[in-house]
Amino acid sequence: MNTASKIIIIAALGATIVMALALKKGTVGTGSRTSPAITNRVSGISATGASAAIAARLPRLLDLGADKCVPCKKMAPILESLKTEYAGRLQVEFIDVWLNPDAGKEYGIEMIPTQIFFDANGKELFRHTGFYGREDILGKWKELGVDVTGGKPSSGIVREMPVAVDTRPPQAVCFMCDGDVNPKTRTLVKGRNEQHVLCGLHCYFVYFSSIVGADPGIEEAKVSVTDWASGRTVAATTASYIYGIDSKGRATIRACGDTVAASKEQQSSGGIVVNWELLRSKELAIRCTFCDRAVYPEDACSVKLGTTHGYGCCTHCAMGVAARLKQDIEVEAKDGLTGEIIRVGTLDGQVASLNPATAIAWFGQKKGPDGKWVSAGCFKQGFFVSEANLQRWLDARPAFTGRQITIAQALSDKMKLSPDQIARACKLGECK
């Protein structure tokens, strides 16, 4: 990790404790030591000690850090939420080893933050060094066989079968975005065994940028567009185009059979006349930072990497930027229903901040030819500020299938991808 820090605590003999600070990625370790009772109150999180936890027969999560350590500060709201939500089931403690250096020695701490997991009898089960996300902490307790949730069933919407069958004829449905095809902007792409119907040229350029090793000359020869005025089909590379901007800032593209027809259309509706080469250049100018597909900023998620900005063509691809570039990111996405802003920050490949905290993700899925569940594609993913918003969004899309997941899981799924999988992410026939 290139932005997180490890802080090395060197305990010297005598009356002076010297602490050295160094930036470095955290590591994971395990142990089996039963630790002494230590009492400490820092950052509003109360530590009542191992003896109290044992007496109450509660599993215990102990975090040892410092109030000025960046990963430690990111841990504070996570610890507070766990302490509140699982009160009576989980003991959550924080010790500032800068204020209590002896605790670092007692627990054998070399780097901070360090989280130690204890069972109800005070036996250490596991320890982790570095930032640790909320979902990862809960997942680790489950992996250790310790139930801190009280058997509470996990909530979430799962739709494995469509609520209603999509009755639109295939020629009226866009192959890429699943939207309705307007006959005036209908675009056709010849495949090996079939002809793909697209709702417009933007979806064509998304399609083109989804082909592994696409050759522009070969692919463009397969494309035909609909003349806006006459409705006849013409080769895409020989047509002229009226290029404009709608009220939301998105490009509007109308194909015309030749420059004469384009000039006539321009006089009545405005815009500028462009040829295929200029249109291609504009459409492919902005790409998803994760999957490299063509994207309009108005439709995309904003991704910030330090002082650099990029885009994610969908919410899940936006999270994937952290995996592709191995950097901490800040994502700004819109609720798929209302457009409300959802902000996510990552640290060490985990969710470090989420606003609003209630935000969730929808993982659109479909069954592949082998019966296994695969991604339904970028156009069928989304973030939502609440489960209620997700439900309303799905009510308007009865043919969609998939499941509700946490945003932390959306990130975790991307972080597990290999470099080869990332290179092929969202490509036609490769999206899993």
LOPA-394049 format. One record per residue (C-alpha): residue in three letters; y, z, x. Coordinates in Angstrom, 2 decimals. Example, Ala and Ser with C-alpha at 12.3 -4.5 7.8 and 13.67 -1.06 7.14 Angstrom:
2
REC   kolmi        yy        zz        xx
REC     ALA     -4.50      7.80     12.30
REC     SER     -1.06      7.14     13.67
//
This chain:
432
REC   kolmi        yy        zz        xx
REC     MET      0.00      0.00      0.00
REC     ASN      3.40     -0.92      1.42
REC     THR      5.71      1.41     -0.55
REC     ALA      3.80      4.65     -1.09
REC     SER      3.77      7.55      1.39
REC     LYS      1.36      9.99      2.90
REC     ILE      2.69     13.24      4.14
REC     ILE      0.71     14.87      6.94
REC     ILE      0.84     18.64      6.98
REC     ILE      0.14     20.17     10.36
REC     ALA     -0.55     23.87     10.27
REC     ALA      0.42     25.62     13.51
REC     LEU     -0.74     29.07     14.58
REC     GLY      1.84     31.82     14.30
REC     ALA      4.80     32.20     11.99
REC     THR      6.04     28.53     11.91
REC     ILE      4.62     25.75      9.74
REC     VAL      5.57     22.24     10.91
REC     MET      5.30     19.39      8.41
REC     ALA      5.31     15.72      9.39
REC     LEU      6.04     12.97      6.92
REC     ALA      4.43      9.49      7.13
REC     LEU      4.14      6.56      4.70
REC     LYS      0.61      5.38      4.20
REC     LYS     -1.92      4.46      1.47
REC     GLY     -4.00      7.30     -0.08
REC     THR     -7.77      7.65      0.38
REC     VAL    -10.50      9.27     -1.67
REC     GLY    -12.83     12.05     -0.62
REC     THR    -15.19     14.64     -2.07
REC     GLY    -16.06     18.21     -1.37
REC     SER    -18.01     21.19     -2.73
REC     ARG    -15.92     24.20     -1.77
REC     THR    -14.95     26.96     -4.27
REC     SER    -11.24     27.61     -3.76
REC     PRO     -9.29     30.89     -3.80
REC     ALA     -6.91     31.96     -6.56
REC     ILE     -3.33     30.84     -6.02
REC     THR     -0.43     31.25     -8.44
REC     ASN      2.54     28.90     -8.42
REC     ARG      5.17     27.50    -10.80
REC     VAL      6.86     24.25     -9.90
REC     SER      8.42     21.42    -11.94
REC     GLY      7.62     23.18    -15.20
REC     ILE      3.85     23.09    -14.59
REC     SER      2.25     26.49    -14.49
REC     ALA     -0.61     27.29    -12.10
REC     THR     -2.47     30.44    -13.10
REC     GLY     -5.12     30.25    -10.40
REC     ALA     -8.83     29.63    -10.10
REC     SER     -9.79     33.09    -11.36
REC     ALA     -8.07     32.53    -14.71
REC     ALA     -9.70     29.13    -15.11
REC     ILE    -13.14     30.58    -14.38
REC     ALA    -12.53     33.47    -16.76
REC     ALA    -11.61     31.00    -19.50
REC     ARG    -14.51     28.76    -18.45
REC     LEU    -12.32     25.68    -18.34
REC     PRO    -12.55     22.72    -15.99
REC     ARG     -9.51     22.63    -13.72
REC     LEU     -7.36     19.87    -12.24
REC     LEU     -5.31     21.01     -9.27
REC     ASP     -2.61     18.76     -7.84
REC     LEU     -1.12     19.67     -4.45
REC     GLY      2.06     17.84     -3.58
REC     ALA      5.81     18.30     -3.09
REC     ASP      8.82     17.82     -5.32
REC     LYS     10.44     15.25     -3.00
REC     CYS      7.35     13.13     -2.36
REC     VAL      7.63      9.81     -4.31
REC     PRO      3.98      9.58     -5.47
REC     CYS      4.11     13.31     -6.28
REC     LYS      7.13     12.84     -8.53
REC     LYS      5.30     10.02    -10.30
REC     MET      2.42     12.44    -10.92
REC     ALA      4.58     15.11    -12.59
REC     PRO      4.86     13.58    -16.10
REC     ILE      1.17     12.68    -16.03
REC     LEU      0.18     16.25    -15.23
REC     GLU      2.52     17.61    -17.89
REC     SER      1.08     15.30    -20.56
REC     LEU     -2.49     16.24    -19.64
REC     LYS     -1.61     19.92    -19.70
REC     THR     -0.08     19.61    -23.17
REC     GLU     -2.61     17.27    -24.77
REC     TYR     -5.71     19.03    -23.47
REC     ALA     -4.52     22.63    -23.69
REC     GLY     -7.50     24.92    -24.23
REC     ARG     -9.87     22.36    -22.74
REC     LEU     -8.44     21.63    -19.32
REC     GLN     -6.54     23.79    -16.83
REC     VAL     -3.82     21.74    -15.12
REC     GLU     -2.05     23.15    -12.08
REC     PHE      0.49     21.99     -9.51
REC     ILE      1.22     23.58     -6.14
REC     ASP      4.16     22.52     -4.00
REC     VAL      2.77     22.77     -0.47
REC     TRP      6.25     22.49      1.01
REC     LEU      7.13     25.74     -0.72
REC     ASN      3.62     27.19     -0.29
REC     PRO      2.35     25.87      3.06
REC     ASP     -0.53     28.37      3.10
REC     ALA     -2.01     26.60      0.09
REC     GLY     -2.35     23.44      2.15
REC     LYS     -4.43     25.34      4.69
REC     GLU     -6.50     27.17      2.07
REC     TYR     -7.47     23.95      0.31
REC     GLY     -7.83     21.89      3.49
REC     ILE     -5.10     19.44      2.50
REC     GLU     -4.22     16.75      5.03
REC     MET     -2.18     14.41      2.85
REC     ILE     -0.26     14.68     -0.41
REC     PRO     -0.52     14.34     -3.27
REC     THR     -4.15     15.46     -3.43
REC     GLN     -5.92     16.12     -6.74
REC     ILE     -8.97     18.40     -6.82
REC     PHE    -11.35     18.50     -9.79
REC     PHE    -13.18     21.80    -10.43
REC     ASP    -15.84     22.60    -12.99
REC     ALA    -15.55     25.64    -15.28
REC     ASN    -17.17     27.83    -12.62
REC     GLY    -14.65     26.90     -9.95
REC     LYS    -16.90     24.53     -8.02
REC     GLU    -15.12     21.53     -6.54
REC     LEU    -16.52     18.28     -7.95
REC     PHE    -14.21     15.64     -6.51
REC     ARG    -10.91     15.13     -4.73
REC     HIS     -8.55     12.19     -4.54
REC     THR     -5.57     11.58     -2.28
REC     GLY     -2.56      9.56     -3.39
REC     PHE     -1.12      8.70     -6.78
REC     TYR     -3.68      8.99     -9.60
REC     GLY     -2.99      7.48    -13.03
REC     ARG     -3.64      9.27    -16.31
REC     GLU     -6.41      6.94    -17.49
REC     ASP     -8.07      7.11    -14.09
REC     ILE     -8.03     10.92    -14.19
REC     LEU     -9.61     10.99    -17.63
REC     GLY    -12.12      8.37    -16.55
REC     LYS    -13.07     10.45    -13.52
REC     TRP    -13.71     13.54    -15.68
REC     LYS    -15.97     11.42    -17.87
REC     GLU    -17.75     10.04    -14.79
REC     LEU    -18.28     13.61    -13.57
REC     GLY    -19.90     14.48    -16.89
REC     VAL    -17.15     16.87    -17.94
REC     ASP    -15.87     16.54    -21.51
REC     VAL    -12.17     17.42    -21.57
REC     THR    -11.43     15.50    -24.78
REC     GLY    -13.57     17.66    -27.04
REC     GLY    -15.67     14.71    -28.06
REC     LYS    -12.67     13.17    -29.81
REC     PRO    -13.60      9.57    -30.63
REC     SER    -11.45      7.01    -28.89
REC     SER     -9.05      5.35    -31.31
REC     GLY     -8.39      1.67    -31.23
REC     ILE     -8.75     -1.51    -33.21
REC     VAL    -11.80     -3.66    -32.57
REC     ARG    -12.25     -6.97    -34.32
REC     GLU    -15.46     -8.74    -33.41
REC     MET    -15.48    -11.09    -36.38
REC     PRO    -12.53    -12.98    -37.85
REC     VAL    -11.15    -11.49    -41.04
REC     ALA    -10.75    -15.02    -42.36
REC     VAL    -11.94    -18.38    -41.11
REC     ASP     -9.32    -20.78    -39.78
REC     THR     -9.43    -23.63    -42.30
REC     ARG     -6.96    -25.91    -40.50
REC     PRO     -8.46    -29.26    -39.50
REC     PRO     -8.99    -29.56    -35.72
REC     GLN     -6.39    -32.33    -35.41
REC     ALA     -3.76    -29.93    -36.81
REC     VAL     -4.39    -27.15    -34.26
REC     CYS     -3.00    -27.14    -30.72
REC     PHE     -5.75    -27.04    -28.11
REC     MET     -3.67    -24.75    -25.87
REC     CYS     -1.65    -22.33    -27.98
REC     ASP     -3.61    -22.51    -31.26
REC     GLY     -0.36    -23.23    -33.10
REC     ASP      0.26    -25.83    -35.80
REC     VAL      0.75    -29.39    -34.61
REC     ASN      3.97    -31.07    -35.77
REC     PRO      3.17    -34.78    -36.27
REC     LYS      6.53    -35.72    -34.71
REC     THR      5.76    -33.94    -31.40
REC     ARG      1.98    -34.48    -31.36
REC     THR      0.67    -35.03    -27.82
REC     LEU     -2.79    -36.39    -26.98
REC     VAL     -4.83    -35.88    -23.80
REC     LYS     -8.01    -37.85    -23.20
REC     GLY    -10.84    -35.62    -22.04
REC     ARG    -14.24    -36.67    -20.71
REC     ASN    -15.94    -36.52    -24.07
REC     GLU    -13.13    -35.75    -26.48
REC     GLN     -9.42    -36.03    -27.08
REC     HIS     -7.35    -32.85    -26.94
REC     VAL     -4.52    -32.48    -29.42
REC     LEU     -1.47    -30.51    -28.31
REC     CYS      1.53    -29.39    -30.34
REC     GLY      4.04    -30.72    -27.81
REC     LEU      4.80    -31.58    -24.24
REC     HIS      5.38    -28.00    -23.10
REC     CYS      1.77    -27.21    -23.99
REC     TYR      0.76    -30.32    -22.06
REC     PHE      2.42    -29.00    -18.90
REC     VAL      0.75    -25.62    -19.46
REC     TYR     -2.52    -27.56    -19.80
REC     PHE     -1.81    -29.59    -16.64
REC     SER     -1.00    -26.46    -14.59
REC     SER     -4.29    -24.93    -15.82
REC     ILE     -6.44    -27.59    -14.14
REC     VAL     -7.91    -26.68    -10.76
REC     GLY     -6.75    -29.21     -8.15
REC     ALA     -5.03    -31.40    -10.73
REC     ASP     -3.96    -34.85     -9.52
REC     PRO     -0.71    -35.76    -11.35
REC     GLY     -1.37    -39.50    -11.28
REC     ILE     -4.86    -39.19    -12.73
REC     GLU     -3.96    -36.57    -15.35
REC     GLU     -0.73    -38.20    -16.53
REC     ALA     -2.50    -41.49    -17.20
REC     LYS     -4.50    -39.66    -19.89
REC     VAL     -1.44    -38.50    -21.86
REC     SER      0.20    -40.15    -24.83
REC     VAL      3.06    -38.89    -26.99
REC     THR      4.40    -39.56    -30.48
REC     ASP      7.61    -41.55    -30.86
REC     TRP      9.98    -39.23    -32.73
REC     ALA     11.42    -41.89    -35.00
REC     SER      8.54    -44.29    -35.68
REC     GLY      5.51    -42.00    -35.35
REC     ARG      3.68    -44.50    -33.15
REC     THR      1.79    -43.42    -30.04
REC     VAL      3.13    -44.39    -26.60
REC     ALA      2.12    -43.64    -23.01
REC     ALA      3.82    -40.46    -21.85
REC     THR      4.85    -41.83    -18.46
REC     THR      6.69    -44.84    -19.96
REC     ALA      8.50    -42.99    -22.76
REC     SER     12.06    -41.66    -22.63
REC     TYR     12.87    -38.13    -23.77
REC     ILE     15.71    -36.33    -25.50
REC     TYR     15.95    -32.97    -23.78
REC     GLY     17.87    -30.13    -25.46
REC     ILE     18.01    -26.36    -25.88
REC     ASP     17.38    -24.45    -29.11
REC     SER     19.12    -21.28    -30.30
REC     LYS     16.64    -19.09    -28.41
REC     GLY     17.15    -20.89    -25.11
REC     ARG     13.85    -22.79    -25.19
REC     ALA     13.69    -26.47    -24.36
REC     THR     13.37    -29.02    -27.16
REC     ILE     11.68    -32.30    -26.26
REC     ARG     11.60    -35.42    -28.41
REC     ALA      9.77    -38.51    -27.20
REC     CYS     11.13    -41.99    -27.75
REC     GLY      9.35    -45.28    -27.10
REC     ASP     12.08    -46.65    -24.84
REC     THR     15.61    -46.00    -23.57
REC     VAL     17.22    -47.91    -26.45
REC     ALA     15.49    -45.70    -29.02
REC     ALA     16.35    -42.64    -26.96
REC     SER     20.06    -43.52    -26.80
REC     LYS     20.14    -44.05    -30.56
REC     GLU     18.43    -40.70    -31.19
REC     GLN     20.77    -38.99    -28.74
REC     GLN     23.83    -40.19    -30.67
REC     SER     22.60    -38.59    -33.86
REC     SER     21.13    -35.36    -32.51
REC     GLY     22.63    -34.69    -29.07
REC     GLY     20.78    -33.63    -25.92
REC     ILE     20.35    -35.66    -22.76
REC     VAL     18.06    -38.59    -22.03
REC     VAL     15.52    -38.01    -19.25
REC     ASN     12.54    -39.93    -17.92
REC     TRP      9.04    -38.60    -17.34
REC     GLU      9.61    -37.63    -13.68
REC     LEU     12.67    -35.49    -14.48
REC     LEU     10.95    -33.94    -17.49
REC     ARG      7.94    -33.02    -15.37
REC     SER     10.19    -31.49    -12.72
REC     LYS     11.96    -29.27    -15.26
REC     GLU      8.80    -28.22    -17.09
REC     LEU      6.96    -27.23    -13.91
REC     ALA      9.94    -25.56    -12.24
REC     ILE      9.05    -22.01    -13.38
REC     ARG      5.48    -20.73    -13.01
REC     CYS      3.59    -17.56    -13.84
REC     THR      3.55    -15.39    -10.72
REC     PHE     -0.10    -14.52    -11.41
REC     CYS     -1.86    -17.65    -12.66
REC     ASP      0.70    -20.34    -11.69
REC     ARG      0.86    -21.87    -15.17
REC     ALA      4.08    -23.46    -16.42
REC     VAL      6.18    -20.99    -18.39
REC     TYR      9.50    -20.70    -20.19
REC     PRO     11.35    -17.50    -19.20
REC     GLU     12.19    -16.96    -22.89
REC     ASP      8.47    -16.59    -23.65
REC     ALA      7.47    -14.68    -20.52
REC     CYS      7.36    -11.13    -19.24
REC     SER      9.78    -10.23    -16.49
REC     VAL      8.15     -8.93    -13.31
REC     LYS     10.14     -7.18    -10.60
REC     LEU      8.76     -6.74     -7.08
REC     GLY     11.28     -4.70     -5.15
REC     THR     14.37     -6.93     -5.18
REC     THR     12.40    -10.06     -6.11
REC     HIS     11.88    -11.24     -9.67
REC     GLY      9.10    -13.32    -11.18
REC     TYR      7.41    -14.00    -14.51
REC     GLY      4.10    -13.38    -16.21
REC     CYS      3.14    -16.03    -18.77
REC     CYS      1.56    -13.27    -20.87
REC     THR      1.44     -9.48    -20.75
REC     HIS     -1.93     -9.38    -19.00
REC     CYS     -0.91    -11.95    -16.39
REC     ALA      2.22     -9.89    -15.75
REC     MET      0.02     -6.91    -14.85
REC     GLY     -2.08     -9.21    -12.69
REC     VAL      0.88     -9.81    -10.36
REC     ALA      0.18     -6.38     -8.84
REC     ALA     -3.36     -7.56     -8.00
REC     ARG     -2.40    -10.99     -6.71
REC     LEU      0.43     -9.83     -4.44
REC     LYS     -0.92     -6.34     -3.65
REC     GLN      2.46     -4.84     -4.48
REC     ASP      3.87     -2.26     -6.86
REC     ILE      5.65     -3.95     -9.75
REC     GLU      7.87     -3.24    -12.73
REC     VAL      7.08     -5.22    -15.88
REC     GLU      9.36     -5.73    -18.85
REC     ALA      7.49     -7.11    -21.86
REC     LYS      8.30     -7.55    -25.53
REC     ASP      6.37     -6.07    -28.43
REC     GLY      4.42     -9.01    -29.85
REC     LEU      5.59     -8.17    -33.38
REC     THR      9.14     -6.82    -33.13
REC     GLY     10.36     -7.85    -29.70
REC     GLU     11.04     -4.23    -28.71
REC     ILE     11.09     -3.79    -24.94
REC     ILE      8.10     -2.17    -23.20
REC     ARG      8.47     -1.20    -19.55
REC     VAL      5.58     -0.53    -17.18
REC     GLY      5.76      0.60    -13.56
REC     THR      2.80      0.61    -11.18
REC     LEU      2.00      2.57     -8.05
REC     ASP     -1.07      2.00     -5.88
REC     GLY     -2.50     -0.37     -8.48
REC     GLN     -2.25      2.16    -11.30
REC     VAL      0.19      2.69    -14.16
REC     ALA      2.81      5.15    -12.93
REC     SER      5.28      4.89    -15.82
REC     LEU      5.15      3.59    -19.37
REC     ASN      8.02      3.46    -21.84
REC     PRO      7.47      4.03    -24.65
REC     ALA      4.46      6.20    -23.88
REC     THR      2.80      5.05    -27.12
REC     ALA      2.61      1.41    -25.98
REC     ILE     -0.81     -0.26    -26.10
REC     ALA     -2.37     -3.62    -25.26
REC     TRP     -4.37     -6.16    -27.23
REC     PHE     -7.10     -7.96    -25.31
REC     GLY     -7.78    -11.15    -27.22
REC     GLN    -11.43    -12.13    -26.78
REC     LYS    -13.92    -14.65    -28.09
REC     LYS    -17.63    -15.23    -27.64
REC     GLY    -18.55    -17.87    -25.10
REC     PRO    -21.44    -20.34    -25.46
REC     ASP    -23.77    -17.75    -23.89
REC     GLY    -22.79    -15.13    -26.47
REC     LYS    -20.81    -13.05    -23.98
REC     TRP    -17.26    -11.94    -24.69
REC     VAL    -14.60    -13.76    -22.66
REC     SER    -10.81    -13.87    -22.72
REC     ALA     -9.35    -15.82    -25.61
REC     GLY     -6.54    -17.00    -23.33
REC     CYS     -2.97    -16.02    -22.54
REC     PHE     -1.58    -17.05    -25.92
REC     LYS     -3.69    -14.40    -27.68
REC     GLN     -2.73    -11.33    -25.65
REC     GLY      0.06     -8.85    -26.19
REC     PHE      1.65     -5.43    -25.76
REC     PHE      2.82     -3.35    -28.70
REC     VAL      4.85     -0.15    -28.97
REC     SER      2.33      1.31    -31.43
REC     GLU     -1.04      0.69    -33.02
REC     ALA      0.75      0.14    -36.35
REC     ASN      2.67     -2.81    -34.88
REC     LEU     -0.53     -4.25    -33.46
REC     GLN     -2.22     -3.97    -36.85
REC     ARG      0.63     -5.80    -38.58
REC     TRP      0.51     -8.52    -35.89
REC     LEU     -3.23     -8.94    -36.43
REC     ASP     -2.84     -9.00    -40.22
REC     ALA     -0.86    -12.21    -39.76
REC     ARG     -3.58    -13.63    -37.48
REC     PRO     -6.85    -13.13    -39.40
REC     ALA     -8.80    -15.50    -37.15
REC     PHE     -8.06    -13.53    -33.95
REC     THR    -10.81    -11.43    -32.36
REC     GLY    -10.66     -8.88    -29.55
REC     ARG     -9.98     -5.22    -29.00
REC     GLN     -7.23     -2.72    -28.41
REC     ILE     -7.10     -1.30    -24.88
REC     THR     -4.72      0.85    -22.91
REC     ILE     -2.13     -0.80    -20.69
REC     ALA     -3.72      1.12    -17.81
REC     GLN     -7.00     -0.66    -18.55
REC     ALA     -5.21     -4.03    -18.69
REC     LEU     -3.97     -3.34    -15.15
REC     SER     -7.29     -1.95    -13.97
REC     ASP     -9.14     -5.07    -15.16
REC     LYS     -6.84     -7.24    -13.06
REC     MET     -7.07     -4.97     -9.99
REC     LYS    -10.86     -5.40    -10.00
REC     LEU    -10.64     -9.19     -9.62
REC     SER    -11.65    -10.75     -6.31
REC     PRO     -9.25    -13.11     -4.48
REC     ASP    -11.37    -16.07     -5.63
REC     GLN    -11.27    -14.90     -9.25
REC     ILE     -7.50    -14.48     -9.03
REC     ALA     -7.14    -17.99     -7.60
REC     ARG     -8.99    -19.37    -10.64
REC     ALA     -7.42    -17.06    -13.21
REC     CYS     -6.38    -18.79    -16.46
REC     LYS     -7.63    -22.17    -15.27
REC     LEU     -9.45    -24.31    -17.82
REC     GLY    -13.08    -23.23    -18.05
REC     GLU    -12.48    -20.27    -15.72
REC     CYS    -10.72    -17.69    -17.93
REC     LYS    -13.10    -14.76    -18.38
//
